Amino acid sequence: MDTTGQNRNRGTAAPARTSGSGQDTGLPAIRIGLVGGTVGMLCCVGPTVLALAGVLGAGTAYAWAEELYGGYAWWFRLGGLAVTVGLVVWALRRRQSCSLGGVRAGWRRLLLLVVVAVVTYLVLYAVTTLAGPFAR
């Protein structure tokens, strides 16, 4: 505030969120990792959610999951990877750091993203695999 009672910084934008080292920590790594891992496992998660919602019977959901995972698992995994890469590029472009320097500055967040995506995929795989025998 100046002596007239007006704020001199009225037209300035809010500063970017940074860590103590001055790096931008705004990349939503956990959310992007969760979405990517879930999309990669939609072949099994989709029928499971439909069965839990009462749209499908458990046996039908199990048969769909077996068919989708057996024949199309790699397509779902590639779709999860594509969604993850697309969301990372989108997030980096929003922060105007979609360059090699921006990637180097945020490598820890990108590593966290990969770990979250892989763990999400593995947890969903384990849950749907363990729930499978109960649907038969």
DSSP file (Angstrom, degrees, kcal/mol; ACC not computed):
  #  RESIDUE AA STRUCTURE BP1 BP2  ACC     N-H-->O    O-->H-N    N-H-->O    O-->H-N    TCO  KAPPA ALPHA  PHI   PSI    X-CA   Y-CA   Z-CA
    1    1 A M              0   0    0      0, 0.0     6,-0.2     0, 0.0     2,-0.1   0.000 360.0 360.0 360.0 137.5    0.0    0.0    0.0
    2    2 A D    >   -     0   0    0      4,-2.2     3,-1.6     1,-0.0     5,-0.0  -0.313 360.0 -83.3 -95.6-172.1    1.2    3.5   -0.8
    3    3 A T  T 3  S+     0   0    0      1,-0.3    -1,-0.0     2,-0.1     0, 0.0   0.694 126.3  59.9 -69.7 -17.8    0.4    6.6    1.1
    4    4 A T  T 3  S-     0   0    0      2,-0.2    -1,-0.3     1,-0.0     3,-0.1   0.492 116.0-111.4 -87.7  -2.1   -2.8    7.1   -0.8
    5    5 A G  S <  S+     0   0    0     -3,-1.6     2,-0.3     1,-0.3    -2,-0.1   0.569  77.8 124.2  86.7   8.7   -4.2    3.8    0.5
    6    6 A Q        -     0   0    0      2,-0.0    -4,-2.2     1,-0.0     2,-0.5  -0.769  65.5-115.4-104.1 150.2   -4.0    2.1   -3.0
    7    7 A N    >   -     0   0    0     -2,-0.3     3,-0.9    -6,-0.2    -1,-0.0  -0.715  16.8-159.0 -84.4 123.4   -2.2   -1.1   -3.8
    8    8 A R  T 3  S+     0   0    0     -2,-0.5     3,-0.4     1,-0.2    -1,-0.1   0.737  88.7  59.9 -74.5 -22.3    0.6   -0.5   -6.2
    9    9 A N  T >   +     0   0    0      1,-0.2     3,-1.2     2,-0.1    -1,-0.2   0.053  67.5 121.5 -93.5  25.9    0.7   -4.2   -7.3
   10   10 A R  T <  S+     0   0    0     -3,-0.9    -1,-0.2     1,-0.3    -2,-0.1   0.853  74.7  42.5 -60.4 -38.5   -2.8   -4.2   -8.5
   11   11 A G  T 3  S+     0   0    0     -3,-0.4    -1,-0.3     2,-0.0     2,-0.2   0.386  91.9 104.6 -92.7   4.0   -2.1   -5.2  -12.1
   12   12 A T    <   -     0   0    0     -3,-1.2     2,-0.1     1,-0.1    -3,-0.0  -0.576  68.4-121.3 -90.1 150.7    0.5   -7.9  -11.4
   13   13 A A        -     0   0    0     -2,-0.2    -1,-0.1     1,-0.1     3,-0.1  -0.439  35.3 -93.1 -82.8 159.3   -0.1  -11.6  -11.6
   14   14 A A        -     0   0    0     -2,-0.1    -1,-0.1     1,-0.1     2,-0.0  -0.457  49.5-103.3 -69.4 144.5    0.3  -14.0   -8.7
   15   15 A P        -     0   0    0      0, 0.0    -1,-0.1     0, 0.0     2,-0.1  -0.332  38.9-101.1 -69.6 153.1    3.8  -15.6   -8.6
   16   16 A A        -     0   0    0      1,-0.1     2,-0.4    -3,-0.1    79,-0.0  -0.368  41.6 -98.6 -69.5 150.9    4.1  -19.2   -9.7
   17   17 A R        +     0   0    0     -2,-0.1     8,-1.4     7,-0.0     9,-0.4  -0.590  54.6 174.3 -71.1 125.3    4.3  -21.8   -7.0
   18   18 A T  B     -A   24   0A   0     -2,-0.4     6,-0.2     6,-0.2     2,-0.1  -0.935  27.8-126.5-133.0 156.2    8.0  -22.7   -6.5
   19   19 A S    >   -     0   0    0      4,-2.2     3,-1.9    -2,-0.3     6,-0.0  -0.278  48.6 -84.9 -86.8-178.0   10.0  -24.8   -4.2
   20   20 A G  T 3  S+     0   0    0      1,-0.3    -1,-0.1     2,-0.1    -2,-0.0   0.749 129.1  57.3 -62.0 -24.7   12.9  -23.5   -2.2
   21   21 A S  T 3  S-     0   0    0      2,-0.1    -1,-0.3     1,-0.0    -3,-0.0   0.448 119.3-108.0 -87.0  -0.1   15.2  -24.1   -5.1
   22   22 A G  S <  S+     0   0    0     -3,-1.9     2,-0.2     1,-0.3    -2,-0.1   0.534  73.3 138.4  88.5   6.4   13.2  -21.8   -7.4
   23   23 A Q        -     0   0    0      1,-0.1    -4,-2.2    82,-0.1     2,-0.4  -0.603  60.9-108.8 -87.6 147.4   11.7  -24.7   -9.5
   24   24 A D  B     -A   18   0A   0     -2,-0.2     3,-0.2    -6,-0.2    -6,-0.2  -0.613  32.3-179.0 -73.1 124.0    8.1  -24.7  -10.6
   25   25 A T        +     0   0    0     -8,-1.4    -7,-0.1    -2,-0.4    -1,-0.1   0.066  49.7 108.8-110.0  23.1    6.3  -27.5   -8.6
   26   26 A G        +     0   0    0     -9,-0.4    -1,-0.1     2,-0.1    -8,-0.1   0.550  38.7 115.4 -81.0  -7.1    3.0  -27.0  -10.3
   27   27 A L        -     0   0    0     -3,-0.2     2,-2.6     1,-0.1     3,-0.2  -0.487  67.9-135.8 -65.8 119.6    2.9  -30.2  -12.4
   28   28 A P     >  +     0   0    0      0, 0.0     4,-2.4     0, 0.0     5,-0.2  -0.401  40.8 162.7 -76.4  70.5    0.0  -32.3  -11.0
   29   29 A A  H  >  +     0   0    0     -2,-2.6     4,-2.4     1,-0.2     5,-0.2   0.866  67.4  49.3 -62.2 -41.8    2.1  -35.4  -11.0
   30   30 A I  H  > S+     0   0    0     -3,-0.2     4,-2.4     2,-0.2    -1,-0.2   0.932 113.4  45.8 -67.8 -44.7   -0.1  -37.5   -8.7
   31   31 A R  H  > S+     0   0    0      2,-0.2     4,-2.3     1,-0.2    -2,-0.2   0.923 114.8  47.1 -64.6 -43.2   -3.3  -36.7  -10.5
   32   32 A I  H  X S+     0   0    0     -4,-2.4     4,-2.7     1,-0.2    -1,-0.2   0.903 112.5  50.7 -65.6 -39.3   -1.8  -37.4  -13.9
   33   33 A G  H  X S+     0   0    0     -4,-2.4     4,-2.5    -5,-0.2     5,-0.2   0.899 110.3  49.4 -63.9 -41.1   -0.3  -40.6  -12.7
   34   34 A L  H  X S+     0   0    0     -4,-2.4     4,-2.1     2,-0.2    -2,-0.2   0.921 113.5  46.1 -64.0 -43.6   -3.6  -41.8  -11.2
   35   35 A V  H  X S+     0   0    0     -4,-2.3     4,-2.6     2,-0.2     5,-0.2   0.935 114.0  48.0 -65.5 -45.7   -5.5  -41.0  -14.5
   36   36 A G  H  X S+     0   0    0     -4,-2.7     4,-2.0     1,-0.2    -2,-0.2   0.916 113.4  46.8 -62.3 -44.4   -2.8  -42.7  -16.6
   37   37 A G  H  X S+     0   0    0     -4,-2.5     4,-0.8     2,-0.2    -1,-0.2   0.871 113.5  49.1 -65.3 -37.1   -2.7  -45.8  -14.5
   38   38 A T  H >< S+     0   0    0     -4,-2.1     3,-0.7    -5,-0.2    -2,-0.2   0.911 110.2  49.7 -69.6 -42.8   -6.5  -46.1  -14.4
   39   39 A V  H >< S+     0   0    0     -4,-2.6     3,-1.3     1,-0.2     4,-0.2   0.892 107.2  56.5 -62.9 -37.7   -6.8  -45.7  -18.2
   40   40 A G  H 3< S+     0   0    0     -4,-2.0    -1,-0.2     1,-0.3     3,-0.2   0.748 113.3  40.5 -64.2 -23.0   -4.2  -48.4  -18.6
   41   41 A M  T XX S+     0   0    0     -4,-0.8     4,-2.6    -3,-0.7     3,-1.7   0.219  77.8 111.9-109.5  13.2   -6.3  -50.8  -16.6
   42   42 A L  H <>  +     0   0    0     -3,-1.3     4,-1.8     1,-0.3    -1,-0.1   0.733  64.8  73.8 -61.1 -20.8   -9.8  -49.8  -17.9
   43   43 A C  H 34 S+     0   0    0     -3,-0.2    -1,-0.3    -4,-0.2    26,-0.3   0.852 115.9  19.7 -60.8 -32.4  -10.0  -53.3  -19.6
   44   44 A C  H <> S+     0   0    0     -3,-1.7     4,-1.4    24,-0.1    -2,-0.2   0.747 124.5  54.1-105.3 -33.5  -10.6  -54.7  -16.1
   45   45 A V  H  X S+     0   0    0     -4,-2.6     4,-2.9    -7,-0.2     5,-0.2   0.891 102.1  59.9 -71.0 -39.1  -11.7  -51.7  -14.1
   46   46 A G  H  X S+     0   0    0     -4,-1.8     4,-2.3    -5,-0.3     5,-0.2   0.949 108.6  40.9 -56.5 -55.3  -14.5  -50.8  -16.5
   47   47 A P  H  > S+     0   0    0      0, 0.0     4,-2.1     0, 0.0    -1,-0.2   0.858 114.4  54.7 -62.6 -32.9  -16.5  -54.1  -16.2
   48   48 A T  H  X S+     0   0    0     -4,-1.4     4,-2.5     2,-0.2    -2,-0.2   0.928 109.1  46.5 -65.2 -44.4  -15.8  -54.1  -12.5
   49   49 A V  H  X S+     0   0    0     -4,-2.9     4,-2.0     1,-0.2     6,-0.2   0.903 111.7  51.8 -64.4 -40.6  -17.3  -50.7  -12.0
   50   50 A L  H  <>S+     0   0    0     -4,-2.3     5,-2.1    -5,-0.2     6,-1.3   0.882 110.8  48.3 -63.5 -37.1  -20.3  -51.7  -14.2
   51   51 A A  H ><5S+     0   0    0     -4,-2.1     3,-0.9     4,-0.2    -2,-0.2   0.910 111.3  49.2 -68.9 -41.4  -20.8  -54.7  -12.0
   52   52 A L  H 3<5S+     0   0    0     -4,-2.5    -2,-0.2     1,-0.2    -1,-0.2   0.818 109.3  53.2 -66.7 -29.7  -20.6  -52.7   -8.8
   53   53 A A  T 3<5S-     0   0    0     -4,-2.0    -1,-0.2    -5,-0.2    -2,-0.2   0.567 116.9-115.9 -80.6  -8.4  -23.1  -50.2  -10.2
   54   54 A G  T < 5S+     0   0    0     -3,-0.9    -3,-0.2    -4,-0.4    -2,-0.1   0.552  86.1 115.2  87.3   7.6  -25.5  -53.0  -11.0
   55   55 A V  S   <S+     0   0    0     -5,-2.1     2,-0.3    -6,-0.2    -4,-0.2   0.871  81.1  27.1 -76.1 -37.6  -25.4  -52.6  -14.8
   56   56 A L  S    S-     0   0    0     -6,-1.3    -2,-0.3    -9,-0.2     2,-0.2  -0.859  85.1-112.5-120.6 156.0  -23.8  -56.0  -15.3
   57   57 A G     >  -     0   0    0     -2,-0.3     4,-2.5     1,-0.1     5,-0.2  -0.489  34.4-111.2 -78.1 160.7  -23.9  -59.2  -13.4
   58   58 A A  H  > S+     0   0    0      1,-0.2     4,-2.4     2,-0.2     5,-0.2   0.885 117.0  51.3 -62.8 -40.2  -20.6  -60.3  -11.8
   59   59 A G  H  > S+     0   0    0      2,-0.2     4,-2.2     1,-0.2    -1,-0.2   0.908 111.5  46.8 -65.1 -42.0  -20.2  -63.3  -14.2
   60   60 A T  H  > S+     0   0    0      2,-0.2     4,-2.7     1,-0.2    -2,-0.2   0.912 111.9  50.9 -66.0 -42.4  -20.7  -61.1  -17.3
   61   61 A A  H  X S+     0   0    0     -4,-2.5     4,-2.6     1,-0.2    -2,-0.2   0.899 110.3  50.1 -61.7 -40.6  -18.3  -58.5  -15.9
   62   62 A Y  H  X S+     0   0    0     -4,-2.4     4,-2.5     2,-0.2    -1,-0.2   0.918 111.1  48.3 -63.9 -43.1  -15.7  -61.2  -15.3
   63   63 A A  H  X S+     0   0    0     -4,-2.2     4,-2.4     2,-0.2    -2,-0.2   0.912 112.9  48.2 -64.5 -42.2  -16.2  -62.6  -18.9
   64   64 A W  H  X S+     0   0    0     -4,-2.7     4,-3.2     2,-0.2     5,-0.3   0.923 111.9  49.4 -62.4 -44.3  -15.8  -59.1  -20.3
   65   65 A A  H  X S+     0   0    0     -4,-2.6     4,-2.9     1,-0.2     5,-0.3   0.910 111.3  49.0 -63.5 -41.6  -12.7  -58.4  -18.3
   66   66 A E  H  X S+     0   0    0     -4,-2.5     4,-2.5     2,-0.2    -1,-0.2   0.926 114.7  45.2 -62.7 -44.0  -11.1  -61.7  -19.3
   67   67 A E  H  X S+     0   0    0     -4,-2.4     4,-2.2     2,-0.2     5,-0.4   0.932 116.5  44.5 -65.7 -46.5  -11.9  -61.0  -23.0
   68   68 A L  H  X S+     0   0    0     -4,-3.2     4,-2.3   -25,-0.2    -2,-0.2   0.914 117.8  43.8 -66.1 -42.7  -10.7  -57.4  -22.9
   69   69 A Y  H  X S+     0   0    0     -4,-2.9     4,-0.9    -5,-0.3    -2,-0.2   0.906 115.7  48.4 -70.5 -39.3   -7.6  -58.1  -20.9
   70   70 A G  H  < S+     0   0    0     -4,-2.5    -2,-0.2    -5,-0.3    -1,-0.2   0.883 126.9  22.6 -67.8 -38.8   -6.7  -61.2  -23.0
   71   71 A G  H  < S+     0   0    0     -4,-2.2    -2,-0.2    -5,-0.2    -3,-0.2   0.704 134.7  26.3-103.1 -21.8   -7.2  -59.6  -26.4
   72   72 A Y  H  X S+     0   0    0     -4,-2.3     4,-2.0    -5,-0.4     3,-0.4   0.218  75.6 115.8-131.1  15.7   -6.7  -55.9  -25.9
   73   73 A A  H  X S+     0   0    0     -4,-0.9     4,-2.4     1,-0.2     5,-0.2   0.893  81.0  51.0 -57.8 -42.2   -4.5  -55.3  -22.8
   74   74 A W  H  > S+     0   0    0      1,-0.2     4,-2.5     2,-0.2    -1,-0.2   0.834 106.9  54.3 -68.3 -30.4   -1.7  -53.7  -24.8
   75   75 A W  H  > S+     0   0    0     -3,-0.4     4,-2.1     2,-0.2    -1,-0.2   0.910 110.2  46.5 -66.6 -41.2   -4.2  -51.3  -26.5
   76   76 A F  H  X S+     0   0    0     -4,-2.0     4,-2.4     2,-0.2    -2,-0.2   0.906 112.4  50.3 -66.6 -40.9   -5.4  -50.2  -23.1
   77   77 A R  H  X S+     0   0    0     -4,-2.4     4,-2.3     2,-0.2    -2,-0.2   0.922 111.6  47.7 -62.9 -43.8   -1.8  -49.8  -21.8
   78   78 A L  H  X S+     0   0    0     -4,-2.5     4,-2.6     1,-0.2    -1,-0.2   0.870 110.6  52.8 -65.0 -35.6   -0.9  -47.8  -24.9
   79   79 A G  H  X S+     0   0    0     -4,-2.1     4,-2.6     2,-0.2    -2,-0.2   0.903 108.7  49.6 -64.1 -41.2   -4.0  -45.7  -24.3
   80   80 A G  H  X S+     0   0    0     -4,-2.4     4,-2.3   -41,-0.2    -2,-0.2   0.901 112.0  48.4 -63.1 -40.9   -2.9  -45.0  -20.7
   81   81 A L  H  X S+     0   0    0     -4,-2.3     4,-2.8     2,-0.2     5,-0.2   0.913 111.7  49.5 -64.6 -43.0    0.5  -44.0  -21.9
   82   82 A A  H  X S+     0   0    0     -4,-2.6     4,-2.6     2,-0.2    -2,-0.2   0.907 111.6  48.4 -63.6 -42.3   -0.9  -41.7  -24.5
   83   83 A V  H  X S+     0   0    0     -4,-2.6     4,-2.5     2,-0.2    -1,-0.2   0.916 112.6  49.3 -63.2 -42.7   -3.2  -40.1  -22.0
   84   84 A T  H  X S+     0   0    0     -4,-2.3     4,-2.3     2,-0.2    -2,-0.2   0.940 113.1  45.2 -62.8 -47.9   -0.3  -39.6  -19.6
   85   85 A V  H  X S+     0   0    0     -4,-2.8     4,-2.6     1,-0.2     5,-0.2   0.918 113.4  51.2 -62.7 -42.9    2.0  -38.1  -22.2
   86   86 A G  H  X S+     0   0    0     -4,-2.6     4,-2.4    -5,-0.2    -1,-0.2   0.908 111.1  47.1 -61.1 -42.8   -0.9  -35.8  -23.4
   87   87 A L  H  X S+     0   0    0     -4,-2.5     4,-2.6     2,-0.2    -1,-0.2   0.867 111.7  51.0 -68.3 -35.7   -1.6  -34.6  -19.9
   88   88 A V  H  X S+     0   0    0     -4,-2.3     4,-2.7     2,-0.2     5,-0.2   0.942 112.2  46.1 -65.6 -46.6    2.1  -34.0  -19.2
   89   89 A V  H  X S+     0   0    0     -4,-2.6     4,-2.5     1,-0.2     5,-0.2   0.924 113.8  49.5 -61.3 -44.2    2.5  -31.9  -22.4
   90   90 A W  H  X S+     0   0    0     -4,-2.4     4,-2.1    -5,-0.2    -2,-0.2   0.923 112.8  46.6 -60.5 -45.6   -0.7  -30.0  -21.7
   91   91 A A  H  X S+     0   0    0     -4,-2.6     4,-1.3     1,-0.2    -2,-0.2   0.900 113.6  48.2 -65.9 -40.8    0.4  -29.2  -18.1
   92   92 A L  H  <>S+     0   0    0     -4,-2.7     5,-2.8     1,-0.2     6,-0.4   0.887 111.1  50.7 -67.9 -37.9    3.9  -28.2  -19.2
   93   93 A R  H ><5S+     0   0    0     -4,-2.5     3,-1.4    -5,-0.2    -1,-0.2   0.887 105.9  55.5 -66.9 -37.2    2.5  -26.0  -21.9
   94   94 A R  H 3<5S+     0   0    0     -4,-2.1    -1,-0.2     1,-0.3    -2,-0.2   0.848 111.9  44.1 -61.9 -32.5    0.1  -24.3  -19.5
   95   95 A R  T 3<5S-     0   0    0     -4,-1.3    -1,-0.3    -5,-0.1    -2,-0.2   0.341 112.6-123.4 -92.6   6.0    3.1  -23.4  -17.4
   96   96 A Q  T < 5S+     0   0    0     -3,-1.4    -3,-0.2    -4,-0.1    -2,-0.1   0.861  84.0 109.7  52.7  41.6    5.1  -22.4  -20.5
   97   97 A S      < +     0   0    0     -5,-2.8     2,-2.0    -6,-0.1    -4,-0.2  -0.058  26.3 132.7-131.5  32.1    7.8  -24.9  -19.6
   98   98 A C        +     0   0    0     -6,-0.4     2,-0.3    -5,-0.1    -5,-0.1  -0.501  49.6  94.5 -86.1  70.7    7.3  -27.4  -22.4
   99   99 A S  S  > S-     0   0    0     -2,-2.0     4,-2.2     1,-0.1     5,-0.2  -0.894  93.6 -94.0-146.5 173.4   10.9  -27.6  -23.4
  100  100 A L  H  > S+     0   0    0     -2,-0.3     4,-2.5     1,-0.2     5,-0.2   0.879 126.4  52.4 -62.6 -36.5   13.9  -29.7  -22.6
  101  101 A G  H  > S+     0   0    0      2,-0.2     4,-2.3     1,-0.2    -1,-0.2   0.886 108.2  50.6 -65.1 -39.0   14.9  -27.2  -19.8
  102  102 A G  H  > S+     0   0    0      2,-0.2     4,-1.4     1,-0.2    -2,-0.2   0.877 111.4  48.0 -65.9 -37.8   11.4  -27.4  -18.3
  103  103 A V  H  < S+     0   0    0     -4,-2.2    -2,-0.2     2,-0.2     7,-0.2   0.908 111.4  50.3 -68.9 -41.9   11.6  -31.2  -18.3
  104  104 A R  H >< S+     0   0    0     -4,-2.5     3,-1.1     1,-0.2    -2,-0.2   0.899 109.9  50.9 -62.0 -39.9   15.0  -31.1  -16.7
  105  105 A A  H 3< S+     0   0    0     -4,-2.3     3,-0.3     1,-0.2    -1,-0.2   0.831 117.8  38.4 -67.9 -31.2   13.8  -28.7  -14.0
  106  106 A G  T 3X S+     0   0    0     -4,-1.4     4,-2.0     1,-0.2     3,-0.3   0.014  74.9 121.9-108.4  28.7   10.8  -30.9  -13.2
  107  107 A W  H <> S+     0   0    0     -3,-1.1     4,-2.3     1,-0.2    -1,-0.2   0.824  73.5  55.9 -64.4 -30.4   12.4  -34.4  -13.5
  108  108 A R  H  > S+     0   0    0     -3,-0.3     4,-2.3     2,-0.2    -1,-0.2   0.910 108.4  47.3 -67.3 -40.2   11.5  -35.3   -9.9
  109  109 A R  H  > S+     0   0    0     -3,-0.3     4,-2.3     2,-0.2    -2,-0.2   0.880 112.0  50.7 -66.9 -37.6    7.8  -34.6  -10.5
  110  110 A L  H  X S+     0   0    0     -4,-2.0     4,-2.1     2,-0.2    -2,-0.2   0.885 109.7  49.9 -67.6 -37.7    8.0  -36.6  -13.7
  111  111 A L  H  X S+     0   0    0     -4,-2.3     4,-2.4     2,-0.2    -2,-0.2   0.914 110.5  50.2 -64.5 -42.6    9.6  -39.5  -11.8
  112  112 A L  H  X S+     0   0    0     -4,-2.3     4,-2.8     1,-0.2    -2,-0.2   0.907 108.6  53.6 -59.9 -41.8    6.8  -39.3   -9.2
  113  113 A L  H  X S+     0   0    0     -4,-2.3     4,-2.5     2,-0.2    -2,-0.2   0.921 109.3  47.2 -58.8 -46.5    4.3  -39.3  -12.0
  114  114 A V  H  X S+     0   0    0     -4,-2.1     4,-2.5     2,-0.2     5,-0.2   0.913 112.9  49.2 -63.6 -43.1    5.7  -42.5  -13.5
  115  115 A V  H  X S+     0   0    0     -4,-2.4     4,-2.7     1,-0.2     5,-0.2   0.929 112.1  47.9 -62.7 -45.2    5.8  -44.2  -10.0
  116  116 A V  H  X S+     0   0    0     -4,-2.8     4,-2.6     1,-0.2    -2,-0.2   0.910 112.3  49.7 -63.2 -41.8    2.2  -43.2   -9.3
  117  117 A A  H  X S+     0   0    0     -4,-2.5     4,-2.3    -5,-0.2    -2,-0.2   0.923 113.8  44.8 -63.5 -44.1    1.0  -44.4  -12.7
  118  118 A V  H  X S+     0   0    0     -4,-2.5     4,-2.6     2,-0.2    -2,-0.2   0.920 114.8  47.7 -67.2 -43.7    2.8  -47.8  -12.3
  119  119 A V  H  X S+     0   0    0     -4,-2.7     4,-2.8    -5,-0.2     5,-0.2   0.909 111.7  51.1 -64.8 -41.1    1.6  -48.3   -8.7
  120  120 A T  H  X S+     0   0    0     -4,-2.6     4,-2.5    -5,-0.2     5,-0.2   0.935 111.4  47.8 -59.8 -46.2   -2.0  -47.4   -9.7
  121  121 A Y  H  X S+     0   0    0     -4,-2.3     4,-2.4     1,-0.2    -2,-0.2   0.937 113.9  46.8 -59.7 -47.7   -1.9  -49.9  -12.5
  122  122 A L  H  X S+     0   0    0     -4,-2.6     4,-2.5     2,-0.2    -2,-0.2   0.890 112.2  49.5 -65.6 -39.8   -0.5  -52.6  -10.3
  123  123 A V  H  X S+     0   0    0     -4,-2.8     4,-2.7     2,-0.2    -1,-0.2   0.936 113.3  46.2 -64.8 -45.5   -2.9  -52.0   -7.4
  124  124 A L  H  X S+     0   0    0     -4,-2.5     4,-2.5    -5,-0.2     5,-0.2   0.884 112.5  51.4 -64.7 -37.2   -5.9  -52.1   -9.8
  125  125 A Y  H  X S+     0   0    0     -4,-2.4     4,-2.3    -5,-0.2    -2,-0.2   0.931 111.8  46.8 -62.9 -45.0   -4.5  -55.2  -11.5
  126  126 A A  H  X S+     0   0    0     -4,-2.5     4,-2.6     2,-0.2     5,-0.2   0.918 113.2  48.5 -64.3 -43.2   -4.2  -56.9   -8.1
  127  127 A V  H  X S+     0   0    0     -4,-2.7     4,-1.9     1,-0.2    -2,-0.2   0.936 115.1  43.4 -64.4 -46.1   -7.7  -55.9   -6.9
  128  128 A T  H  X S+     0   0    0     -4,-2.5     4,-1.0     2,-0.2    -1,-0.2   0.856 114.8  50.4 -70.8 -32.3   -9.4  -57.0  -10.1
  129  129 A T  H  < S+     0   0    0     -4,-2.3     3,-0.2    -5,-0.2    -2,-0.2   0.912 113.1  45.4 -69.0 -42.2   -7.3  -60.3  -10.2
  130  130 A L  H  < S+     0   0    0     -4,-2.6     4,-0.3     1,-0.2    -2,-0.2   0.815 113.5  49.9 -70.8 -29.5   -8.2  -61.0   -6.6
  131  131 A A  H >X S+     0   0    0     -4,-1.9     3,-0.8    -5,-0.2     4,-0.7   0.694  92.1  82.0 -80.5 -18.6  -11.9  -60.2   -7.1
  132  132 A G  H >X S+     0   0    0     -4,-1.0     3,-1.6     1,-0.2     4,-0.7   0.894  85.2  53.2 -55.1 -49.1  -12.1  -62.4  -10.2
  133  133 A P  H 34 S+     0   0    0      0, 0.0     3,-0.4     0, 0.0    -1,-0.2   0.782 103.5  58.8 -61.7 -24.5  -12.6  -65.8   -8.4
  134  134 A F  H <4 S+     0   0    0     -3,-0.8    -2,-0.2    -4,-0.3    -3,-0.1   0.710 101.6  55.8 -75.6 -17.9  -15.5  -64.3   -6.5
  135  135 A A  H <<        0   0    0     -3,-1.6    -1,-0.2    -4,-0.7   -73,-0.1   0.652 360.0 360.0 -87.3 -16.5  -17.4  -63.5   -9.8
  136  136 A R     <        0   0    0     -4,-0.7    -1,-0.2    -3,-0.4    -2,-0.1   0.501 360.0 360.0 -73.4 360.0  -17.3  -67.0  -11.1
